[in-house]
């Protein structure tokens, strides 16, 4: 039985996301785990070649001209999508086989764990737990992520053999696994600690910025202390949540498009700098302010180019 159209499209989107996440996680932690993994080089090369093959296939498909087909013969228009589904299905089968290999699974688990720890170096302090307990949190989170990857790869690898009932069942398994992972973390941290962990996960974008700011200041000869980094993390995480709430309110009021994104970002940066002035040095503040201004200038330039392109398109249409 062939998959219904909505599920068919969902498989394409889900598979693309899985491939992108898998590639990013592998690249982000490769340097930290290079030692001792020579035996897995063949599998890694196979995975890299596969991702290159898929990227090239997507580029080839995207480059094809759009042909308007007669209403009586719609089948050719669906071939590119079918080809892409076949390719990502094959990719998922290979990924599934790799994850089922004990050595590859072990290496992948270590990679995911290292990435999680690199993204959240202050997790123990933020949650008020010991470093040993934080290590256990990273273990549970990495194991949960790998289980989700395995479920997704299994579903995508089925391709057209997965009917709607199978898709629904695997989604139920995924939700059940997510709940089990949450219960394990809550049991380890307690309810209050688990809620703090949820906040950490919800504000990962801010924490990525913190890692960048930490590296910037260190390279500038003005490294932050642990307490400074922790304080800046809280400020930027709170600002991310505030901006998300503001965006929701603007959308609800129908005025979201009336407010400049760059202006909102500038105001957010100002709030961050004002709050950080209480615990960062003048030199550290100036370094961060300069980086903010550089990003703002780039965003304004990009916005101007996009505005000119939209105007040109409208003129051509008129």
JOHU-V229192 format. One record per backbone hydrogen bond with DSSP energy under -0.5 kcal/mol. CO is the residue of the C=O (numbers start at 1). NH is the residue of the N-H. E is the energy in kcal/mol with one decimal. If there is no record, write none. Layout:
BEGIN
co:CO nh:NH e:E
co:CO nh:NH e:E
END
This chain:
BEGIN
co:4 nh:8 e:-3.0
co:5 nh:9 e:-2.6
co:6 nh:10 e:-2.1
co:7 nh:11 e:-2.3
co:8 nh:12 e:-1.4
co:9 nh:13 e:-2.3
co:10 nh:14 e:-3.0
co:11 nh:15 e:-2.6
co:12 nh:16 e:-2.1
co:13 nh:17 e:-2.2
co:14 nh:18 e:-2.5
co:15 nh:19 e:-2.5
co:16 nh:20 e:-2.3
co:17 nh:21 e:-2.9
co:18 nh:22 e:-2.8
co:19 nh:23 e:-2.4
co:20 nh:24 e:-2.6
co:21 nh:25 e:-2.7
co:22 nh:26 e:-2.1
co:23 nh:27 e:-2.4
co:24 nh:28 e:-2.5
co:25 nh:29 e:-1.2
co:26 nh:30 e:-0.5
co:27 nh:30 e:-0.7
co:29 nh:33 e:-0.9
co:30 nh:33 e:-0.8
co:31 nh:34 e:-0.9
co:34 nh:37 e:-1.3
co:37 nh:40 e:-1.4
co:38 nh:41 e:-1.6
co:40 nh:44 e:-2.1
co:41 nh:45 e:-2.7
co:42 nh:46 e:-2.1
co:43 nh:47 e:-2.3
co:44 nh:48 e:-2.8
co:45 nh:49 e:-2.6
co:46 nh:50 e:-2.0
co:47 nh:51 e:-2.3
co:48 nh:52 e:-2.3
co:49 nh:53 e:-2.3
co:50 nh:54 e:-2.4
co:51 nh:55 e:-2.6
co:52 nh:56 e:-2.5
co:53 nh:57 e:-2.1
co:54 nh:58 e:-2.6
co:55 nh:59 e:-2.3
co:56 nh:60 e:-2.6
co:57 nh:61 e:-2.5
co:58 nh:62 e:-2.7
co:59 nh:63 e:-1.7
co:60 nh:64 e:-0.6
co:61 nh:64 e:-0.9
co:65 nh:67 e:-0.5
co:67 nh:69 e:-0.7
co:70 nh:73 e:-1.6
co:74 nh:77 e:-0.9
co:74 nh:78 e:-0.6
co:75 nh:78 e:-1.7
co:76 nh:79 e:-1.2
co:78 nh:82 e:-2.2
co:79 nh:83 e:-2.9
co:80 nh:84 e:-2.3
co:81 nh:85 e:-2.6
co:82 nh:86 e:-2.3
co:83 nh:87 e:-2.1
co:84 nh:88 e:-2.7
co:85 nh:89 e:-2.2
co:86 nh:90 e:-2.0
co:87 nh:91 e:-2.3
co:88 nh:92 e:-2.5
co:89 nh:93 e:-2.0
co:90 nh:94 e:-1.9
co:91 nh:95 e:-2.6
co:92 nh:96 e:-3.0
co:93 nh:97 e:-2.2
co:94 nh:98 e:-2.3
co:95 nh:99 e:-2.5
co:96 nh:100 e:-1.5
co:97 nh:101 e:-0.8
co:98 nh:101 e:-0.7
co:101 nh:105 e:-3.0
co:102 nh:106 e:-2.1
co:103 nh:107 e:-2.2
co:104 nh:108 e:-2.9
co:105 nh:109 e:-2.4
co:106 nh:110 e:-1.9
co:107 nh:111 e:-2.0
co:108 nh:112 e:-2.5
co:109 nh:113 e:-2.2
co:110 nh:114 e:-2.3
co:111 nh:115 e:-2.2
co:112 nh:116 e:-2.4
co:113 nh:117 e:-2.2
co:114 nh:118 e:-2.4
co:115 nh:119 e:-2.0
co:116 nh:120 e:-1.2
co:118 nh:121 e:-0.5
co:120 nh:123 e:-1.5
co:122 nh:126 e:-2.6
co:123 nh:127 e:-2.6
co:124 nh:128 e:-1.1
co:124 nh:129 e:-2.3
co:130 nh:134 e:-2.3
co:131 nh:135 e:-2.2
co:132 nh:136 e:-1.6
co:133 nh:137 e:-2.0
co:134 nh:138 e:-2.4
co:135 nh:139 e:-2.2
co:136 nh:140 e:-2.5
co:137 nh:141 e:-2.7
co:138 nh:142 e:-2.6
co:139 nh:143 e:-2.5
co:140 nh:144 e:-2.3
co:141 nh:145 e:-2.3
co:142 nh:146 e:-2.2
co:143 nh:147 e:-2.0
co:144 nh:148 e:-2.0
co:145 nh:149 e:-2.2
co:146 nh:150 e:-2.4
co:147 nh:151 e:-2.2
co:148 nh:152 e:-2.5
co:149 nh:153 e:-2.8
co:150 nh:154 e:-2.3
co:151 nh:155 e:-2.2
co:152 nh:156 e:-2.6
co:153 nh:157 e:-2.5
co:154 nh:158 e:-0.8
co:155 nh:158 e:-0.8
co:156 nh:159 e:-1.4
co:158 nh:161 e:-2.3
co:159 nh:162 e:-1.4
co:161 nh:163 e:-0.8
co:163 nh:167 e:-2.3
co:164 nh:168 e:-2.5
co:165 nh:169 e:-2.2
co:166 nh:170 e:-2.4
co:167 nh:171 e:-2.1
co:168 nh:172 e:-2.0
co:169 nh:173 e:-2.1
co:170 nh:174 e:-2.2
co:171 nh:175 e:-2.5
co:172 nh:176 e:-2.5
co:173 nh:177 e:-2.4
co:174 nh:178 e:-2.4
co:175 nh:179 e:-2.2
co:176 nh:180 e:-2.1
co:177 nh:181 e:-2.4
co:178 nh:182 e:-2.3
co:179 nh:183 e:-2.4
co:180 nh:184 e:-2.1
co:181 nh:185 e:-2.1
co:182 nh:186 e:-2.6
co:183 nh:187 e:-2.3
co:184 nh:188 e:-1.5
co:185 nh:189 e:-2.7
co:186 nh:190 e:-2.6
co:189 nh:193 e:-0.6
co:190 nh:194 e:-2.4
co:191 nh:195 e:-2.1
co:192 nh:196 e:-1.7
co:193 nh:197 e:-2.0
co:194 nh:198 e:-2.3
co:195 nh:199 e:-1.8
co:196 nh:200 e:-2.0
co:197 nh:201 e:-2.3
co:198 nh:202 e:-2.3
co:199 nh:203 e:-1.1
co:200 nh:203 e:-0.5
co:201 nh:204 e:-1.0
co:203 nh:207 e:-1.6
co:204 nh:208 e:-2.0
co:205 nh:209 e:-1.5
co:206 nh:210 e:-1.8
co:207 nh:211 e:-2.0
co:208 nh:212 e:-1.9
co:209 nh:213 e:-2.7
co:210 nh:214 e:-3.0
co:211 nh:215 e:-2.2
co:212 nh:216 e:-2.5
co:213 nh:217 e:-2.6
co:214 nh:218 e:-2.1
co:215 nh:219 e:-2.5
co:216 nh:220 e:-1.4
co:217 nh:222 e:-3.2
co:218 nh:221 e:-1.3
co:225 nh:229 e:-2.7
co:226 nh:230 e:-2.4
co:227 nh:231 e:-2.4
co:228 nh:232 e:-2.7
co:229 nh:233 e:-2.2
co:230 nh:234 e:-2.0
co:231 nh:235 e:-2.1
co:232 nh:236 e:-2.6
co:233 nh:237 e:-2.4
co:234 nh:238 e:-2.4
co:235 nh:239 e:-1.9
co:236 nh:240 e:-2.0
co:237 nh:241 e:-2.0
co:238 nh:242 e:-2.3
co:239 nh:243 e:-2.6
co:240 nh:244 e:-2.2
co:241 nh:245 e:-2.2
co:242 nh:246 e:-2.4
co:243 nh:247 e:-2.4
co:244 nh:248 e:-2.0
co:245 nh:249 e:-2.1
co:246 nh:250 e:-2.4
co:247 nh:251 e:-2.4
co:248 nh:252 e:-2.3
co:249 nh:253 e:-1.7
co:250 nh:254 e:-0.7
co:250 nh:255 e:-2.0
co:250 nh:256 e:-0.9
co:251 nh:254 e:-0.8
co:255 nh:258 e:-1.2
co:256 nh:259 e:-1.3
co:258 nh:260 e:-0.5
co:260 nh:264 e:-2.0
co:261 nh:265 e:-2.2
co:262 nh:266 e:-2.7
co:263 nh:267 e:-2.2
co:264 nh:268 e:-2.2
co:265 nh:269 e:-2.6
co:266 nh:270 e:-2.1
co:267 nh:271 e:-2.0
co:268 nh:272 e:-2.1
co:269 nh:273 e:-2.5
co:270 nh:274 e:-2.5
co:271 nh:275 e:-2.3
co:272 nh:276 e:-2.6
co:273 nh:277 e:-1.2
co:275 nh:278 e:-1.1
co:276 nh:279 e:-1.8
co:276 nh:280 e:-2.4
co:281 nh:285 e:-2.5
co:282 nh:286 e:-2.1
co:283 nh:287 e:-2.1
co:284 nh:288 e:-2.2
co:285 nh:289 e:-2.8
co:286 nh:290 e:-2.4
co:287 nh:291 e:-1.7
co:288 nh:292 e:-2.6
co:289 nh:293 e:-2.6
co:290 nh:294 e:-2.1
co:291 nh:295 e:-2.2
co:292 nh:296 e:-2.6
co:293 nh:297 e:-2.3
co:294 nh:298 e:-1.9
co:295 nh:299 e:-2.4
co:296 nh:300 e:-2.5
co:297 nh:301 e:-2.3
co:298 nh:302 e:-2.4
co:299 nh:303 e:-2.4
co:300 nh:304 e:-2.4
co:301 nh:305 e:-2.2
co:302 nh:306 e:-2.4
co:303 nh:307 e:-2.2
co:304 nh:308 e:-2.3
co:305 nh:309 e:-2.3
co:306 nh:310 e:-2.4
co:307 nh:311 e:-2.4
co:308 nh:312 e:-2.5
co:309 nh:313 e:-2.3
co:310 nh:314 e:-2.3
co:311 nh:315 e:-2.5
co:312 nh:316 e:-2.3
co:313 nh:317 e:-2.0
co:314 nh:318 e:-1.8
END
